[in-house]
Structures are given as C-alpha cells and as structure tokens.
C-alpha cells in the first residue's frame, strides 16, 4: 500500500533558515497554494 502524500508539503519543506534569510518568497507561495499550513520547523500552524 503506497504512503499518503504529506497533507502540507510546502509547510513541511519550509526551513527556519529560509524564513530567517528572506521569508517573503516562501510566505507568498504559502499564501497562494497552502493558506493554512502546518510547519514542523515551527511546531505550529501558519495561517
């Protein structure tokens, strides 16, 4: 049986370094494609 896809792939791929360096491109992508997302790096939801 294949594994299910991650429910929040963009959030799961987001790193603290990426957010600290220049958060705007990633946040724009999240707003457009995943407006509610779980970010494991933050251990929380980004809305």
C-alpha angles and dihedrals in degrees: 000000000000120000117253118251116258108270092224107031096165092048091047090052095049115105132201090236091056092050093045095047101046115339098178101084094047094044091050090051091048092049091051100042108017109022091171112040141161112231111197090193089063094034087227151076124280112208 
